[in-house]
Amino acid sequence: MQVAVFILVVLVVVALSGALVRLVRVPLPVLQIAMGAALAWPARGLHVEIDPELFLLVFIPPLLFADAFAAPKRELVALRGPILDLAIGLVFFTIVGFGYALHWLVPSIPLVVAFALAAVLSPTDAVAVSSIVDRNIVPARLMHILEGESLLNDASGLVMFRFAVVAALTGSFSFAAASLSFLYAVAAGILAGMAALFVAAKALQLLNRIGGVPAEAQVLIMILVPFVSYLGAEHIGASGILAAVTAGLLTGVSGMFRFLGVSARMQTMSLWSTLSFVFNGALFILLGLQFPDIIRKVPPELSSRHWIIEPVLTVLLLTLCLIGLRFLWIWIGDMAGAVAARLGKRKAEPFGLRVRLAGSVAGVRGAITLAGILSLPLTLQDGSPFPARDVVIFLAAGVIICSLAIASLALPKIARGLVEPGEDPAAAEERRARVGVANAAIARIESIANEAGEGGAVEARLAVADSIVAGYRRRIAASDEADEARAEAREASRLELELRAAGIEAERAALRAMFLSREINDHTMRALFSEITLTEALLKQRRDRK
């Protein structure tokens, strides 16, 4: 009963955060973490012990799957060089640089444990990055690189974290064995994601052949894909995170959607949107619930002189160290890319100083970092306590908060003016696509309408075709580059939407009246209400795009 009440409280807070974010000028993740901390701060506040493995299984696969599915695949492939450079190269650079800096700053932390903390801090959080980084102020190229990096560096960071923990437990480390294990974790994780996607596609194909299967069954298969891929990879000792990301990246290009009915497709997209919002919110609220308890237990190694100043200063210095290492690596990669472009007689596209700084500050840490560090074992193999466990947990939590706060406050100021005013390239591409598909539809409809037929049938077909083609021509006019034509088309479209909205409202009122007068039963009312709601949703989508 207590678990059920706790879940309901978290869901209520998630809903409230969605409303409050309109009133406060802070990113949604920061607000949700603050709300979670407020729930746990009183002595009798909410408290929950996180099982790291369960935490990773419940939250991370579906969220990474959804982010990977929505990521622009064309841009990720085009930018694969800098993305892999950050997702792999920067991880190892951070482990070495931050590990030594941490051991120097806090000597009580053994070097191998410092490397473990550096490894778990090296991945950026895909959810936090997409929530904090405003696409309207950050250049599209940098945004795509940040998205791709945050999807892939979780695997490399967590794999190296496991190696560091094993080295701390056993007192030995083999570079050759670690390299082979890393390659296996990556390759097997990718194959596990592909295998899960193949099994899901075959299951949907089978249901499609059977026929008459409820759309909910097809939707359930889609929901299970990230969990199956994650668990399958973890079972064989591979990277479950990379498996979920692989499945998400390949879902759109695998063709499996052709086995879904129209209703199943709509339900899948709607359900994923809702689940992403709920899981994102619950994840950050759970993070907030952990922080008060962690902060209350400030390790004595960090508070020998000043109880507050010394821990805060240590966390701030470590966060700035991460940002500095990231800036240095981006600068080196940028310069190396420019040199390679000149040698290859290609046009160099180096980032400017402000873009490099924006990319460095935007590398925020989040849920995976905290879940990973909480999975540290309590004791070594000989039964003695794991060295500096409380210290690194405190530092990891502090760096998460500090990186989120710095990005929220500094990024808008750093990135202001980086995006040139004018039409968004993505919007221009969408406009061209609308014109292209509308012209193709017109050509096909006119071809069918002009096919041989008999008398009245031909006239009726032409009349219906003219009505349909008129709608397509209005869509083309609305996407016309000429401002006057677009303005006229938009005004006509606005009037059409107003009239259709009025008609829908009349339908709803009439349906409600018929139900209240018992002319129809509740089954009929629900069926017609569903159709009206679908039509209204399509109209709202059209209105939002104007």
N, C-alpha and C positions, 0 to 999 in steps of 0.2 A: 504493500500500500504506500509506503514511504517513497519507493522508487517511482510509482505512478504519479504521486503528487509532485515529486521533483521534476519529472518530465513535463508535466502540465505547466509548472511555474516557468521553466525554461522556455517553453513554447509561447507563453503569454509575454514574457520579456522580449522575445524575438519580434513578436507582433508590435509591441510598444516601441521598440527601437526603430522599426520601419516608419512609424509615424513621427517620432521625436527627431529623427535625422533631418526632417524638413525644417525644424525650428532652431537647431544648433548647427553651427558651421564647423563641424568636424567630420572626418570620414566615418562611415558606418562601422567598420571594425573597431576603431578607437572608442566610439560611443558604446558598442556592445561589450567591450572589455571593461570599460568603466562601470557599466550597469552590473556586470557579473561581479566585479570587485565590491560594489556597494552592497550586493546581496550577501556577500561572504564576510564583509568587514566586521559587523557587530559580533559580540562574543557568542550569541546564539544564532548567528546567521547561517546561511546554507553552506554546507561542507560536503564535498564529494571526493573520494579517492579515485584517481584515474588509473585504470589498468592500461598501460601504454599499448599493448598488443591489441586489446579490444578497441581502444581509442583510434588507432591507426586503421583497423579493419572497418569500423563503422563510418568514419568521416572521410578519410583520405581518398580511398578508391573512387567513390561516386563523384567527389568534388573535382579531382584531377581528371577523371573521365569526361565530365561535363566541360571543363576548361579546354581539354585537348580536342574535344569534338567541335567546340566553337572557335578554336584557333584558326587563323587563316593559313591553310596548308601551303598555298602557292608562295606566300611571303616567307614562311618558315623554311621551305626548301631553298628559296633564293638566298636567304640569310643564314644558311646552315653553317657557314664558316665561323662567323662571330658567335653564333649561338653555341656551337660545340666548344669553341675557345673558352667561353665563360662557364659552360655547364661542366666541363671536365678540367681544363687548364686552370681556371680560377679557383676551383675547389682545392686542387693540390697546392697551389700557391698560397691560398688562405690557411690551409692546415699547417704548412711550414712556418709562414710568417707570423700568424696569430698565435700558434702554439708556443713559439719561442718568446714572443712578446708577453703572453700571459704568464709563462713560467718566470720571466724576469720581473714582472710587476707583482706577482703573488708567488714568492718562492716556495710557500708551503704546498703548492700544487705540483705533484711530480710531472715531469715532462711528458710522459706517455698519457697521463690523464689530461694534460693541457692539449695534447694533440686530439684526444677524444672530443673535448669541448669544441675545439676549432673545427673538427669534422662535422659535428652536428649543427654548428652555427654557419657553415659554409653554404647550405642550400637556402635560396630565397623562397619565400612563400608565394605560390601561384595565386592563392585566394586573396592574400593581402595586397599583392602587387596590383591585381586587376581591380580591387576595391579602392585603393588609395590613388593610383596613378590615373590622372584625368586625361583621357584621350584627346581632349580639345586643346590641351596646352603642351603635350609632349609630341614631338615629331613621330609620325607613323612608323618610320624605320626603327627608331629606338624602342617604341612600344612593342613592336613585333619581336625584337631581340630579347627584351625583358620577359615577354610571355614564353618564348621558346626556352630561354634559359631556366626559368622557374619550373617548367614542366620536366626538364631533363636532369637538373642538378640534384634533385632529391635522391635519385638512385646512387649517383657517385658519392654524395656526401654521407648517406647512411651506410653504404657498403664500407667506406673507409672508417666510419665511426665504429662499426662492428670489429674491424681489424684492430683498431686502437684498444677497444675494450678487452679483446682476447689477449693482446700483448700485455695489458695491465694485469690480467688474471694469471697468465702463465709466466710472465717475465721474459718472454722471447718474441722475436718478430722476424719473419722471413720475407724479404722483398719479392723474391721470385714467386713464393706461394701466394702472397697477397695480390700480385699482378695477375696470376692465373685465375684466382678466385674472383677478382674484379671483372675480368673479361667473361668468365662464365656467368656471373650474376647478370651482366648486361645482356649477353647474347641469349641466355635462357629466358630472361625476363621478356625480351622482345618476342621470342618464339611462343612463350606462354600466352601473351596477349593476343597474338595472331591465332593461336589454337582455340582460345576461348571465343573469339569472334567467329571462327569457322564453325564451331559447334552451335553457336547461337543462330547463325545463318541457316544451318541445316535443320535446326529445330523449327525455325519460322517457315522454312520451305515445306517441311512435313505438315505443319498445321495448315498451311495454305492449300496443300493438296487435299487434306481431309475435308475442308470446307465447313462453313457453319460454326467455326470455333469462335467463341467470344473474343472481342477485341482486347479485353482485359488480360487474357492469357498471353497474347502477343506482347502487350505492354510489359507484363511481368518478366518475360524473357529478356527484354531490353534492359530492364532495371537490374537484372541479375548479372549482366555481362561484366561490369567492373569488379564485382565481388568474386565471381568465379575466376577471372583472370588473376586477381590479386592472390587469392588463396592457392590457386594452382601453382603460381610462381614461387610463393613462399614454401609450399610443400616440397619443391625440388631444390630449395636453397638458393633461388634466384631472387631478383628484385621484383617484389610485388607491385611497388609503385611504378616502375617502368613498364610492367605488364599492363596496368590500368591505363597509363598514358598511351601506350601503343594501341590498345583497343579503341580508345577514344579518337586517336588520330586517324585510324583506318576505318572507323565505322561509316563515315560519310562516303568514302570511295570504294567500299566493299560491295556496294549494290544490294545490301541486305534490306534496305528500305522498300525495295520493290516487292518483298514478300509480306509487307504490312498493308492492311487495308487502310482506307482513308480515315476511318474512325480511330484506328489504332495509332496512326501517325499523329493525329491531332492530340490524342490523349497522352502519347509519349512525350511530345514536346511540352505540353502543358504541365504534365506531372514532373518532368525534369526541371522545369523552371521553378516550380513550387519547392521541390526537394532541395534545389541548389540554394534558394533563399533561406529555407529552414535550417539546413545543415550548416551553411555559412554562419548564420546567426548563432546557432547552438554551439558551434565550435568556438567562436570568439567569447561567448558568454562563459563557457567552461574554462577557457584560458583565464578569464577575469576571476573566476571563482578560486583558482589556484593561487593567485598572486598574494592576497592578504596573508595567507598562512605561510607562504614562502618568505615574505617580507618580515613577518613577526619573528622568524627564526634566523635573524642575521647571524652568519657564522662569526665566531670570535676572531678568526684570522683576518676578517675585514673590518673589525670594529675595535681594534685594540686601543686606538687613541680617541677617535671621535665616532660616536655610535651612528650618526647619520651622514656626516660629511664624507668620511672615508669610503663607505660602501657606494654612495652615489657617485663620488668622483672616480672610483675604480670602474664602475659600470660605464660612465660617460667616456672615459679614456679608451676602454675596450671597444665601445661602439664606434668611436672616431677612428680607432685603429682598423676596424673592419672596413669602414668607408674609405680610409686612406689606401689600404691594400687594393680595394676594388678600383679606386680611381687610377692607381698606378698600373694595374693590369690592363684596364681599358685603354689607357694612354699608350702603353707598350704595344698592345694589339692594334690600335689605330695606326701608329707609326709603321708597324710591320706590314699592315695591309696597304698603306700608301706606297711603301718601297716595292712590295710585290706587284702592285698595279703598274708602277713605272717600269719595272723590269719586263713585265708582260705587255707593255705598250697599251695598257688599258687606262681608262679614266679613273683617277682616284676619287673616292668619296669619304674623306676623313671627317670625323666629328669635330666640332668646335669645342672650346674649353667648357662653355656652359652646358653643352649636351653631355660631355663626359662627366661633369659634376652632377647633372641631373640623373644620369644612369647610375652613378655611384650611390647617391642618396636614396634612389628608388629601390635599392636592394634590401628590402625589409625582411625580417625574420618573423616566424609565426608558429603555427600549430605543430608542424613536423619537428621543429627544433625542441619545443617543450616536451612533446611525446617521446622523442628520442632520448633526451637527457634524463627523463624520469624512468627510463628503462634500464638505467645503470644498476648493476647488481649491488646488493647490500653488503656482501662479504666477498673476500677473495677465496681461493681454493683451500687455503689453510684455516679458514674460519675467521680471520681477522677482518675488521671493517674495511670496506673499499675506501681507498685514500681520497680525502677531500671531496667526497660525494656531495655533502650539503653545500659546500662552497661553489662547486661548478653548477649545481642546480640553481642556486641563488643568482649567480652571474648570468646564466642562460636566460632566466626569467627577466632579469634587469635589462639585458641587451634587447630582448624582444620588445619590451615597453619603450625603451629609449629609441630604437630604430624606427618604430611606428610613429613616435612623437616627432622625431627629427624630420622624417619624410612628410608627415602631415603639415608641419609648420614651414619647412624650408622649400619643399619641392615647388609649390605654386609660385614662390618668389623667384626661384632659380629659372624655372621654365617659362616665365612670362615673356611673351614676344618671340619664342622660338618657332612657333607655328605661324607661317605667313597667312594673312587674311585672304579670303577667297573661298571658292568652292572646294569642299573636301574631295580629294581624288576618289575615295570610296563612293561618295555620293554621285560623282560624275560617272563612274563606272556603272553604278546601279541604274542611272538614268539611261545610259546607252543600252544596257541590257533590256530595260523595259521597252524601249523603242524597237529593238531587234525582235523580241518575242512577240510583240503586238503586230508587227509587220508580217511575221511568219504566220500568225493566226489569221490575219486578214486574207493573206494569199490562199491559205488552206480552205477557209470558209467560202470565199468567192469561187474557188475551184469546185467545191462540192455543190454549191448553189447553181452553178452553170452546167452541171451534168444533165444529160438527156433525161427527160421526164415527160409527163403528159399534162397538157393544159393547166388546170387549176393547181395541180401539185407543184408545177414549176413556179407559178406565181406566188403561192404560199411560201415555198422554199426561199424565193428571192426576198420576199417581205421580211421573213424572219432573219435571213442573213443580213439584210440592210440594218435591221435593228441591232444585231450583235456587232456588226462592223462599226456602226456609229460609236458604240462604247469603246472599241479599240482605238478609233481615231481620236476620241477625246483623251484617251490615255497617252497617245503619241503627242498630241498638242500640249498636254500638261508637262511633257518632258522636252518640248522644243527649246532650243537655245535662244530663240528670239523672246525677249522679255514681254513684248506686247501679246504675242500669241499665248505665252505661258500664263500671263495674267488673266486673259479672257477664259482660257481653259480652266484655270483654278477657280475662278468665280462661278463658272457653270458647274464645276464639280462640287463646290461648296453648297450651292443651291440644291444640287441633287442630294447631297448628304443630309441637308436639313430636312428635305421632303421625305427622304427614306426614314430618317430618325423619327419624324412625326408619325409616319405610317406604322413604324414598329411600336411606338407608344400606344397608338390606337389599337393595334392588334393585341397588345398586352392587356389593355383595359377591357376590351371586348371579351378576351379569353377569361379574365378574372370574373367578369360579370356573368358569363355563361356558367362558370363553375359555382359561383355563389347562388345562382338561380337553379342549380342542379340540372342544367341542360346537358352537361358533360360530367364525366367522373374524373377522379384524380389521375388515373392512368393517361387519359386523353390530354388532360391539362399539362402533365409533366412532359409528354411527348412533344406537344406544340410549344411549350415554353422552351424546351431544349433547342428546337429549330429557331425560335425567335432569338434566343441568346446567342446562337452561332452566327446568325445574320448580323446581330448587333455587334458582336466581337469583330467581324470582318469590317463593318463600317467604322468602328473605333480605330482599327488598324489603319484603314485608309485615311482617317482624319488625322491620326498622329503623324503620318508621313507627309502631310501638307506643309 
